[in-house]
Each structure stands twice: as C-alpha cells, then as structure tokens.
C-alpha cells in the first residue's frame, strides 16, 4: 500500500525547513520557548510527517538528537518545529542540548513524501532512500534514511537494528504481527553548523 503525501520541496523550501528547525532548537535551548513558524512557505501547509536530526561536529561527531513521526495530521511547518524541540530535549538521546553546544551542531530535516506499508521490506527497500518504521503494538521505533549508508549496513542489518531500537529481536521484522513501514522523504542538511544547506535526496 502506497500513500502519497502532498508535499514537494524546492531547494528554497528545504533550506527554509532547516533554518526553521535551527531557530526552533535555539529558541528552546536558550529560552525554553516554542518557536512559531510565522509566515510559512506554501509547501509548509501540507499535512505530512517530518524528522529532525541533530549531529555534533565535536571529535568524531555523534548523533545529538533525532525526533519526528512518519504520519502527522498537523501542518509541516509545525511538525518541523515540534520535532526540532523534541530532538533537542532530554527525551531524545538522554540529555538536553545545552546552549554551548549550538555552535557545534548541524541540523538535518526529512520531510516525508511517501509511505509504503510492506510485507517484503528486503525487496521493496532502497538503501539511502527509505527510512524504516517497525511497529509491534506497544513497541515501535524508526531510523533515518541516511543511517544505513553512513554506517555501511545491509538492508537486513538496517531492519534488525530498527527492531533492536524497538526492544525487539533483530529478526522480528519477519513476524506477521510486526508492521514494517518504509518512508521516503526530501532530506536537507547543513554542511556546517548554521551554514549552507545541501539537498541529499
């Protein structure tokens, strides 16, 4: 089952999405406030999911926070703000982003454009293009589309690690009671903290 979303981002839209996510992170970290999207670009009114990923550039670099959802009923602009705040909170990677870290963090946004509920994820998945969501009732988890390519994972390892993140056995994605959803998205990220934005996919 494929479910197309009504969003298509231009480069300017993607760059603004990343800028909006950074503004939301900074407003939350520095002042404890929720940034309002303000006058939004037309594409930001689409009702679709989105993910925000924060990465530290210190040392070898590390994931600092990641949050979002593949299905949302809210407008994209608001989803980006909420995901950015959650990614910067202690709920994401165990500790809240501190003001001193902001100059060493890059921001990435994935706006969901298509969903595929699949019975054969190994056949349907394209590494680097698809994010994975695993749902087993009370246990669920997801991983960002670029993660397997960054880590050199196979499709099977990608699925297994998503299952482990959900507290399931690595092969749980093969069970009939486990739902696997693949999501595609438009991904934009900062090349350097607060710097120029590149379009990944």
C-alpha positions in Angstrom: 0.0 0.0 0.0 1.5 3.3 -1.1 0.2 6.6 0.3 1.5 9.7 -1.4 1.8 12.9 0.6 1.0 16.3 -0.8 4.4 17.9 -0.4 7.2 18.7 -2.8 10.0 20.9 -1.6 12.0 23.3 -3.8 15.6 23.9 -2.7 14.4 27.2 -1.1 11.8 25.3 0.8 14.3 22.8 2.1 16.8 25.5 3.1 14.0 27.3 5.0 12.9 24.0 6.6 16.4 23.6 8.0 16.6 27.2 9.1 13.2 26.8 10.8 14.4 23.7 12.7 17.5 25.5 13.8 15.5 28.5 15.0 13.2 26.2 17.0 16.2 24.4 18.6 17.9 27.7 19.5 14.6 29.2 21.0 14.0 26.1 23.0 17.6 25.6 24.3 18.3 29.3 25.0 14.9 30.4 26.3 12.8 27.3 26.8 10.3 28.7 24.3 8.5 27.2 21.3 9.3 29.0 18.1 6.3 29.8 15.9 6.7 29.1 12.2 5.5 32.6 11.4 4.6 33.3 7.8 5.1 29.8 6.2 6.1 28.9 2.7 3.2 27.3 0.8 4.7 23.8 1.0 4.8 24.0 4.8 0.9 23.9 5.0 0.9 20.3 3.7 -0.1 17.8 6.4 2.7 15.3 6.5 5.3 13.8 8.8 8.9 15.0 9.2 12.0 14.2 11.1 14.7 16.5 12.5 18.2 15.2 13.2 20.9 17.0 15.2 24.6 15.9 14.9 27.5 17.1 16.9 30.7 18.1 15.0 32.9 17.7 18.0 35.5 14.9 18.0 34.4 12.1 15.7 30.9 13.5 15.7 27.8 11.9 17.1 24.0 11.9 16.9 22.9 14.5 19.4 19.2 14.1 18.9 16.6 12.9 16.4 12.8 13.1 16.6 9.7 13.2 14.5 6.9 11.0 13.0 6.2 9.5 9.6 2.5 10.3 9.8 1.1 13.6 11.1 -2.2 15.5 10.8 -0.6 18.8 11.5 1.0 21.2 9.0 4.6 20.5 8.0 5.9 23.8 9.4 4.5 23.0 12.9 5.7 19.3 12.7 9.3 20.5 12.0 9.2 22.9 15.0 7.9 20.2 17.3 10.3 17.6 16.0 13.2 20.0 16.4 12.3 20.8 20.1 11.9 17.1 20.9 15.3 16.3 19.2 16.9 18.9 21.4 15.2 17.7 24.6 16.5 15.1 27.1 13.8 12.7 25.7 15.8 12.1 22.5 19.4 11.0 23.3 19.2 11.1 27.1 20.5 14.6 27.7 19.2 18.0 26.6 21.2 20.1 24.2 23.0 22.9 26.0 23.4 26.5 24.8 27.2 26.0 24.5 26.7 23.1 22.0 24.6 25.1 19.5 27.7 26.3 17.5 28.8 22.7 17.1 25.6 21.1 15.9 24.4 20.6 12.4 20.7 20.3 11.6 19.0 18.0 9.1 15.3 17.8 8.1 13.5 15.0 6.4 10.0 15.9 5.1 8.0 12.7 4.4 6.8 12.4 0.8 5.6 8.8 0.6 4.8 5.8 2.8 4.9 2.2 1.9 3.4 -0.5 4.2 5.3 -3.6 3.1 5.2 -7.3 3.5 8.6 -7.7 1.9 10.9 -4.9 3.1 14.1 -6.5 1.7 12.5 -6.4 -1.8 10.9 -3.0 -1.5 13.7 -1.1 0.3 16.2 1.1 -1.4 19.1 1.9 1.0 19.7 5.6 1.4 16.2 6.4 0.1 14.0 4.7 2.6 13.6 5.2 6.3 12.2 2.3 8.3 9.5 2.2 10.9 8.9 -1.0 12.9 5.7 -1.3 14.9 4.8 -4.3 17.1 1.8 -2.8 19.0 3.3 -1.3 22.2 6.9 -1.4 20.8 7.9 0.8 17.9 11.0 2.5 16.5 12.3 4.2 13.4 15.6 5.0 11.7 16.5 7.9 9.4 17.0 7.1 5.7 20.7 8.1 5.5 21.7 5.9 8.5 22.4 2.6 6.8 24.6 4.2 4.1 26.5 6.2 6.7 27.2 3.0 8.7 27.7 0.6 5.8 24.7 -1.6 6.8 22.9 -4.1 4.6 19.1 -3.9 4.3 18.8 -6.8 6.7 21.1 -5.2 9.3 19.2 -1.9 8.9 15.9 -3.7 9.7 17.5 -5.7 12.5 18.8 -2.5 14.2 15.5 -0.8 13.9 13.9 -3.8 15.6 16.5 -3.7 18.4 15.8 0.0 18.9 12.2 -1.0 19.5 13.3 -3.6 22.1 12.6 -6.5 19.7 14.7 -9.3 18.5 16.7 -8.4 15.3 14.6 -10.7 13.1 11.3 -9.5 14.5 10.6 -7.6 11.3 9.8 -11.0 9.7 6.9 -11.8 12.1 3.3 -11.4 10.9 2.4 -9.3 14.0 5.1 -6.7 13.3 4.2 -3.9 10.8 7.1 -2.5 8.7 6.6 0.9 7.0 9.1 2.4 4.6 9.1 6.1 4.2 10.7 8.3 1.6 11.5 12.0 2.2 13.1 15.1 1.0 16.3 15.5 3.1 18.1 18.8 3.6 21.0 19.4 6.0 23.6 22.0 7.0 27.1 21.4 5.7 28.4 23.2 8.7 26.7 24.4 11.9 24.4 27.3 10.8 26.0 27.2 7.3 24.9 26.5 3.8 22.3 23.8 3.1 22.6 20.8 0.8 19.9 18.6 -0.7 20.6 14.9 0.0 17.6 13.2 -1.6 
